[in-house]
Amino acid sequence: MLSRKANKDSHGQDSSYFEGWQEYEKNPYHPIQNPLGIIQMGLAENQLSFDLLEYWLRRNSNTMALLKKDAVSAFRELALFQDYHGLPAFKDALVKFMTRMRGNKTKYSSDKLVLTAGATAANEILMFCLADPGHAFIVPTPYYPGFDRDLKWRTGVEIVPMHCSSSNGFRITREALEEAYELGQELNLKIKGVLVTNPSNPLGTTMTKTELIHLLDFAIDKNIHIVSDEIYSATVFDSSSSPTTTSFISIMEAVKERNNNNIRERVHMVYSLSKDLGVPGFRVGMIYSNNEIVVAAATKMSSFALVSSQTQFLLSNLLSDAKFTEKYMEENQRRLKRRREMLVRGLRNAGIGCLRSNAGLFCWVDMRHLLKSDSFEAEKELWKRILCEVGLNISAGSSCHCSQPGWFRICFANISEDTLQLAMQRMKAFTNSIVFSSANNHTIYNM
Amino acid sequence: MRLLSTKATCNSHGQDSSYFLGWQEYEKNPYDEILNPKGIIQMGLAENQLSFDLLESWLAKNPDVSGFKRDGKSIFRELALFQDYHGLSSFKKALVDFMAEIRGNRVTFDPDHMVLTAGSTSANETLMFCLAEQGDAFLLPTPYYPGFDRDLKWRTGVEIVPIHCSSANNFKITEAALQQAYQEAEKLNLNVKGILVTNPSNPLGTTLSLEELNILVDFVNGHKNMHLISDEIYSGTVFNSPGFVSVMEVLNNRFSNRDQAIWDRVHVVYSLSKDLGLPGFRVGCIYSENDKVVAAATKMSSFGLVSSQTQYLLSTMLADKKFTKNYLVDNQKRLKRRQKMLVSGLMKTGMKCLESNAGLFCWVDMRHLLKSNTFEAEMELWKRIVYDVKLNISPGSSCHCSEPGWFRVCFANMSEETLKLAMKRFKSFVLSLSSDNGENKAYSKRNSLTKWVFRLSSNDHRHRDQEER
């Protein structure tokens, strides 16, 4: 009676991911009301800098009331504004913001930008534009579990995983790309492109120049597209002096240096304000592309996912305040860095290491030494223990399609400092207990 | 291997080219009372601009709401983080109450059966994804909203088979027409998954009669696995008798046993774009008693969620029952007045409108002005009205009407003065025609003619097209 899409479970929601959510919802930690509850560390949200945004809002209350700079109401205008080309002032503010934030190395222009209700919509729209049902995109593992739904569900596009390994810090190599391509051939799938997340979720690392070169070489050689999901680009915190001198290199910068018009037309970027500004509820995403036809088609498709004009207006004012956004970025990055350090230290204290990271709202944590065996069953078991005994909801690497068991993603920016400290205490108690019991049971763990 | 997808490079986003032309011309030469009094008046936009003052005064009385405050406290953080595809429960509650109110509380809706989407554009497409496979078909009575060609077909691969309605019986849906459409689909080897109707109708401006609703429900009930979608986005614009009957009401009255299969196969689409005049805020929804549909559509709504900022604002506005009651009554009064103005204005020029009781437009009979009973003649007439009379109206062919000579003319997207001016222009035009004595003097404007022909054949991708209903 319903379509196959409606009946299948291939909206891809991983069952362990779900289970963790469910358990958390049943027993959520609260410092006073439920101090023994489960701490949510599976949510990649940026809750660290709301006070800065609220400060701006208080000083610009007119914007919230939909009043323009001259105190004239924009209500009527906004109420009617459903042009899928987007509010010009908002797009202008966005491109200027992106240009500044990426160190003024590339100039972004409004006419290459398509607004969408979140990056979720942006990624799906790009699939609809670049691939037909049955075609495939190569995606390096580990990757964001949501891609299984966003890229595949309604589009009929397939994902061919490109396996990255801990042996080289999960970096993208030419060999791995070729291997994935061959896998696609074997499966009789036409590979239309590669989709990367840079900075990476769940790794928390930015792509190196070398990786970008490999990626571009590969895409040029195979005549395919590159989609670079850069939604974490402003969470890069390894800058020494300013937010504009980070090690983040956008795909747009990399392709500019290539000076090859063909590949230029096949490179597309996705961005969103959900992670950098911490406003996922406002549904602000975008596609950026040098390819006119893609921009034209994606613009029409954005009809199915337009950004509320009320929200476009609010954020265009916020983002055009260059002074504020610069201060915001700086302070936000500082706070993220501090939090990450807290998590890394706390884990180290518990005998657990992390992949060295310089971005994101999470760490990629190595718990291979805590597995009973080098298997995904053992990983699931460990995950369950951490959820139910330790009371921490973290994300198992298998839900991110990691090819090696024992890695977990742990978020650090969606909870308070105190809660993070508590989480670290719980972790330490847990690993201590394992050492203790291994001493008693003669079970061997690699520490 | 082609670089882009088929969807990106085909033209089946369905945007009709003649429709565009009108838009383009308007954009180049838009009427402005002071700055451009001879410009083209936009009458092709089904927007409700009549009641903004009511909304603005409510907002002025409730400043906290836009300021992200609830009971004096800031809830900015909560809203900024809220991306749950189940939607803000206070908003869904307020919305179902509003929908019930529009239906005279003869039907009630359960918020758990509602799925929020970024506009009804998204709602309609999502329903297609949930109910049909690529290559399946939905039957739609003509004339219908041109946007459906894109919304229902483009990315879903679903086909539309028209149910031809005729002026002979005021474009009412008949069982015969329904059967014929179904057989047509069978001939084309298409699996019919359902029927989609707009009630009240765009472009007709009429509400479906009880008889028509029963025909539809019976048909769907009589076919296994067939669905009925009722797009009720104009339900709050009904300003005259016979009044609005929602398909849900019919179900309530005829099928008291909720276990009956029909309950799983009827779905309603709604939006605040027409009733409240807020298309820019992107608020639409799907309502269904079918749990599976609700579950799947909810997950799909991830691709088009409503901004939490907007959900919150509207949740408080719609929860203000005093406000909604007054708004609905006032809004309808204003729409009624405007429609009357248009109808009588056109009557004075000898143009009749289909008798309507809803919507933001009239369905106007200009068959007597056609040179011949053909769509070519309709196009010619349309171009004259755009270029010479300087009124952008929508030709029936863009709505897939099976008879030439009908046009949709909007009345709620301009000021009273502008509407009066438009009526004057119509009058002069019709007078000029009769003084021509059939020898069309307008043909002497050969420049314009060639211009139109040239434009139609070139494929200009850089037009500024817009959302329109």
HADDOCK unambig.tbl for C-alpha pairs under 7 A between the chains (distance, minus, plus):
assign (segid A and resid 1 and name CA) (segid B and resid 225 and name CA) 4.94 0.50 0.50
assign (segid A and resid 2 and name CA) (segid B and resid 130 and name CA) 6.02 0.50 0.50
assign (segid A and resid 2 and name CA) (segid B and resid 131 and name CA) 4.56 0.50 0.50
assign (segid A and resid 2 and name CA) (segid B and resid 132 and name CA) 6.60 0.50 0.50
assign (segid A and resid 3 and name CA) (segid B and resid 129 and name CA) 6.85 0.50 0.50
assign (segid A and resid 3 and name CA) (segid B and resid 130 and name CA) 5.26 0.50 0.50
assign (segid A and resid 3 and name CA) (segid B and resid 131 and name CA) 4.83 0.50 0.50
assign (segid A and resid 3 and name CA) (segid B and resid 132 and name CA) 4.92 0.50 0.50
assign (segid A and resid 3 and name CA) (segid B and resid 133 and name CA) 5.63 0.50 0.50
assign (segid A and resid 5 and name CA) (segid B and resid 129 and name CA) 6.99 0.50 0.50
assign (segid A and resid 5 and name CA) (segid B and resid 130 and name CA) 6.48 0.50 0.50
assign (segid A and resid 6 and name CA) (segid B and resid 130 and name CA) 4.98 0.50 0.50
assign (segid A and resid 6 and name CA) (segid B and resid 296 and name CA) 5.21 0.50 0.50
assign (segid A and resid 50 and name CA) (segid B and resid 77 and name CA) 6.52 0.50 0.50
assign (segid A and resid 61 and name CA) (segid B and resid 67 and name CA) 6.83 0.50 0.50
assign (segid A and resid 64 and name CA) (segid B and resid 66 and name CA) 5.43 0.50 0.50
assign (segid A and resid 64 and name CA) (segid B and resid 67 and name CA) 5.50 0.50 0.50
assign (segid A and resid 65 and name CA) (segid B and resid 63 and name CA) 6.92 0.50 0.50
assign (segid A and resid 65 and name CA) (segid B and resid 66 and name CA) 5.47 0.50 0.50
assign (segid A and resid 65 and name CA) (segid B and resid 67 and name CA) 6.70 0.50 0.50
assign (segid A and resid 76 and name CA) (segid B and resid 52 and name CA) 6.71 0.50 0.50
assign (segid A and resid 78 and name CA) (segid B and resid 280 and name CA) 6.05 0.50 0.50
assign (segid A and resid 79 and name CA) (segid B and resid 277 and name CA) 6.89 0.50 0.50
assign (segid A and resid 79 and name CA) (segid B and resid 278 and name CA) 4.61 0.50 0.50
assign (segid A and resid 79 and name CA) (segid B and resid 279 and name CA) 6.17 0.50 0.50
assign (segid A and resid 79 and name CA) (segid B and resid 280 and name CA) 4.82 0.50 0.50
assign (segid A and resid 79 and name CA) (segid B and resid 281 and name CA) 6.28 0.50 0.50
assign (segid A and resid 80 and name CA) (segid B and resid 278 and name CA) 5.91 0.50 0.50
assign (segid A and resid 80 and name CA) (segid B and resid 279 and name CA) 5.54 0.50 0.50
assign (segid A and resid 80 and name CA) (segid B and resid 280 and name CA) 5.02 0.50 0.50
assign (segid A and resid 81 and name CA) (segid B and resid 279 and name CA) 6.87 0.50 0.50
assign (segid A and resid 81 and name CA) (segid B and resid 280 and name CA) 4.52 0.50 0.50
assign (segid A and resid 82 and name CA) (segid B and resid 279 and name CA) 6.04 0.50 0.50
assign (segid A and resid 82 and name CA) (segid B and resid 280 and name CA) 4.47 0.50 0.50
assign (segid A and resid 82 and name CA) (segid B and resid 467 and name CA) 6.32 0.50 0.50
assign (segid A and resid 83 and name CA) (segid B and resid 466 and name CA) 5.44 0.50 0.50
assign (segid A and resid 83 and name CA) (segid B and resid 467 and name CA) 6.18 0.50 0.50
assign (segid A and resid 84 and name CA) (segid B and resid 466 and name CA) 6.84 0.50 0.50
assign (segid A and resid 117 and name CA) (segid B and resid 304 and name CA) 5.75 0.50 0.50
assign (segid A and resid 117 and name CA) (segid B and resid 305 and name CA) 6.67 0.50 0.50
assign (segid A and resid 120 and name CA) (segid B and resid 303 and name CA) 5.96 0.50 0.50
assign (segid A and resid 121 and name CA) (segid B and resid 303 and name CA) 4.62 0.50 0.50
assign (segid A and resid 121 and name CA) (segid B and resid 304 and name CA) 6.69 0.50 0.50
assign (segid A and resid 128 and name CA) (segid B and resid 5 and name CA) 6.72 0.50 0.50
assign (segid A and resid 128 and name CA) (segid B and resid 7 and name CA) 6.81 0.50 0.50
assign (segid A and resid 129 and name CA) (segid B and resid 4 and name CA) 6.10 0.50 0.50
assign (segid A and resid 129 and name CA) (segid B and resid 5 and name CA) 5.20 0.50 0.50
assign (segid A and resid 129 and name CA) (segid B and resid 7 and name CA) 6.39 0.50 0.50
assign (segid A and resid 129 and name CA) (segid B and resid 8 and name CA) 4.89 0.50 0.50
assign (segid A and resid 130 and name CA) (segid B and resid 4 and name CA) 4.52 0.50 0.50
assign (segid A and resid 130 and name CA) (segid B and resid 5 and name CA) 4.76 0.50 0.50
assign (segid A and resid 131 and name CA) (segid B and resid 4 and name CA) 6.33 0.50 0.50
assign (segid A and resid 131 and name CA) (segid B and resid 5 and name CA) 4.59 0.50 0.50
assign (segid A and resid 132 and name CA) (segid B and resid 5 and name CA) 5.24 0.50 0.50
assign (segid A and resid 132 and name CA) (segid B and resid 6 and name CA) 6.52 0.50 0.50
assign (segid A and resid 278 and name CA) (segid B and resid 80 and name CA) 6.99 0.50 0.50
assign (segid A and resid 279 and name CA) (segid B and resid 80 and name CA) 4.49 0.50 0.50
assign (segid A and resid 279 and name CA) (segid B and resid 81 and name CA) 5.77 0.50 0.50
assign (segid A and resid 280 and name CA) (segid B and resid 80 and name CA) 6.16 0.50 0.50
assign (segid A and resid 280 and name CA) (segid B and resid 81 and name CA) 5.53 0.50 0.50
assign (segid A and resid 280 and name CA) (segid B and resid 82 and name CA) 6.90 0.50 0.50
assign (segid A and resid 280 and name CA) (segid B and resid 83 and name CA) 6.09 0.50 0.50
assign (segid A and resid 281 and name CA) (segid B and resid 79 and name CA) 6.18 0.50 0.50
assign (segid A and resid 281 and name CA) (segid B and resid 80 and name CA) 4.81 0.50 0.50
assign (segid A and resid 281 and name CA) (segid B and resid 81 and name CA) 5.00 0.50 0.50
assign (segid A and resid 281 and name CA) (segid B and resid 82 and name CA) 4.50 0.50 0.50
assign (segid A and resid 281 and name CA) (segid B and resid 83 and name CA) 4.43 0.50 0.50
assign (segid A and resid 281 and name CA) (segid B and resid 307 and name CA) 5.98 0.50 0.50
assign (segid A and resid 281 and name CA) (segid B and resid 308 and name CA) 5.20 0.50 0.50
assign (segid A and resid 282 and name CA) (segid B and resid 80 and name CA) 6.23 0.50 0.50
assign (segid A and resid 282 and name CA) (segid B and resid 307 and name CA) 4.46 0.50 0.50
assign (segid A and resid 282 and name CA) (segid B and resid 308 and name CA) 5.56 0.50 0.50
assign (segid A and resid 282 and name CA) (segid B and resid 309 and name CA) 6.32 0.50 0.50
assign (segid A and resid 283 and name CA) (segid B and resid 305 and name CA) 6.94 0.50 0.50
assign (segid A and resid 283 and name CA) (segid B and resid 307 and name CA) 5.62 0.50 0.50
assign (segid A and resid 294 and name CA) (segid B and resid 8 and name CA) 6.99 0.50 0.50
assign (segid A and resid 297 and name CA) (segid B and resid 8 and name CA) 5.32 0.50 0.50
assign (segid A and resid 304 and name CA) (segid B and resid 118 and name CA) 6.95 0.50 0.50
assign (segid A and resid 304 and name CA) (segid B and resid 121 and name CA) 5.93 0.50 0.50
assign (segid A and resid 304 and name CA) (segid B and resid 122 and name CA) 4.60 0.50 0.50
assign (segid A and resid 304 and name CA) (segid B and resid 304 and name CA) 6.52 0.50 0.50
assign (segid A and resid 305 and name CA) (segid B and resid 118 and name CA) 5.82 0.50 0.50
assign (segid A and resid 305 and name CA) (segid B and resid 122 and name CA) 6.84 0.50 0.50
assign (segid A and resid 305 and name CA) (segid B and resid 303 and name CA) 6.61 0.50 0.50
assign (segid A and resid 305 and name CA) (segid B and resid 304 and name CA) 4.55 0.50 0.50
assign (segid A and resid 306 and name CA) (segid B and resid 118 and name CA) 6.64 0.50 0.50
assign (segid A and resid 306 and name CA) (segid B and resid 282 and name CA) 6.88 0.50 0.50
assign (segid A and resid 308 and name CA) (segid B and resid 280 and name CA) 6.02 0.50 0.50
assign (segid A and resid 308 and name CA) (segid B and resid 281 and name CA) 4.46 0.50 0.50
assign (segid A and resid 308 and name CA) (segid B and resid 282 and name CA) 5.62 0.50 0.50
assign (segid A and resid 308 and name CA) (segid B and resid 307 and name CA) 6.20 0.50 0.50
assign (segid A and resid 309 and name CA) (segid B and resid 280 and name CA) 5.23 0.50 0.50
assign (segid A and resid 309 and name CA) (segid B and resid 281 and name CA) 5.55 0.50 0.50
assign (segid A and resid 310 and name CA) (segid B and resid 281 and name CA) 6.33 0.50 0.50
assign (segid A and resid 310 and name CA) (segid B and resid 310 and name CA) 6.97 0.50 0.50
assign (segid A and resid 311 and name CA) (segid B and resid 309 and name CA) 6.95 0.50 0.50
